[in-house]
Amino acid sequence: MTASVRIRRARPADVSAVLDLLGQLGYTPEQEWVRTWVSTVSPDDRCWVAETGSAVVGLAHVHRVPFLTESAYRARLTALVVDEAERSRGVGALLLEAAEQAAREMGATELELSTSHRRHGAHRFYERHGYTQSARHYRKTVAP
Ligand SMILES: CC(C)(COP(=O)(O)OP(=O)(O)OC[C@H]1O[C@@H](n2cnc3c(N)ncnc32)[C@H](O)[C@@H]1OP(=O)(O)O)[C@@H](O)C(=O)NCCC(=O)NCCS
């Protein structure tokens, strides 16, 4: 099935499909916010979509972060989601491969991500692709 899937850079016309996919992930960001990051030309960001025919069925966004401690960049996978109807057909693997390639091209040595404790399927998916748990993740609200 993955033979009919095309991975390409996201463009402004994809915003509504991207919003739908982010909804499936449990998030409802503002349309203009998503448009900004889908359209942005930045040395630190890459946004990819998976397309079957003319339908957008998956999304991955990678952001590059400099780490003072490491003399190196890490890349962060801020979102990865495949349409519910298209899961378990290899689309996620293709998107992850594109994200890793983008991270390399941006000069990052590692790709990292956070995923909720409850996403057991995603844990299996990442571990199958060689990702390991290496740190605790802390978070605090610092602005309203
Ligand atoms: C995780 C996800 C991106 C993988 O995409 P995919 O196209 O299903 O991935 P692949 O077909 O390459 O690999 C399938 C594997 O992903 C895992 N998986 C995770 N969640 C899954 C789901 N809801 N449905 C099916 N497979 C899922 C399984 O290990 C599955 O292997 P299996 O089919 O042998 O059980 C996709 O399932 C998804 O969007 N899940 C919901 C959102 C999510 O959890 N995103 C990650 C947030 S950090």
The ligand as an ORCA input file, in Angstrom:
! r2SCAN-3c Opt
* xyz 0 1
  C       1.621      6.295     15.539
  C       1.225      6.497     14.068
  C       1.737      7.833     13.573
  C       1.843      5.383     13.245
  O       1.408      5.540     11.898
  P       1.001      4.244     11.055
  O       0.813      4.677      9.649
  O      -0.112      3.544     11.719
  O       2.364      3.445     11.201
  P       2.891      2.153     10.430
  O       1.825      1.580      9.579
  O       4.187      2.521      9.809
  O       3.172      1.218     11.652
  C       2.057      0.665     12.363
  C       2.383      0.507     13.818
  O       2.175      1.736     14.517
  C       1.665      1.441     15.827
  N       0.399      2.147     16.074
  C       0.319      3.132     16.976
  N      -0.921      3.614     17.088
  C      -1.670      2.956     16.196
  C      -3.033      3.017     15.832
  N      -3.893      3.860     16.442
  N      -3.483      2.211     14.859
  C      -2.617      1.369     14.269
  N      -1.304      1.240     14.569
  C      -0.829      2.028     15.535
  C       1.552     -0.048     15.936
  O       2.755     -0.531     16.532
  C       1.485     -0.496     14.499
  O       2.004     -1.763     14.328
  P       0.996     -2.969     14.022
  O       0.203     -2.566     12.824
  O       1.907     -4.113     13.794
  O       0.169     -3.076     15.263
  C      -0.313      6.414     13.852
  O      -0.770      5.169     14.262
  C      -1.086      7.501     14.559
  O      -1.312      8.567     13.984
  N      -1.530      7.229     15.808
  C      -2.328      8.185     16.568
  C      -1.557      9.446     16.871
  C      -0.279      9.186     17.640
  O      -0.239      8.441     18.601
  N       0.788      9.866     17.182
  C       2.055      9.870     17.845
  C       2.025     10.977     18.843
  S       3.621     11.257     19.525
*
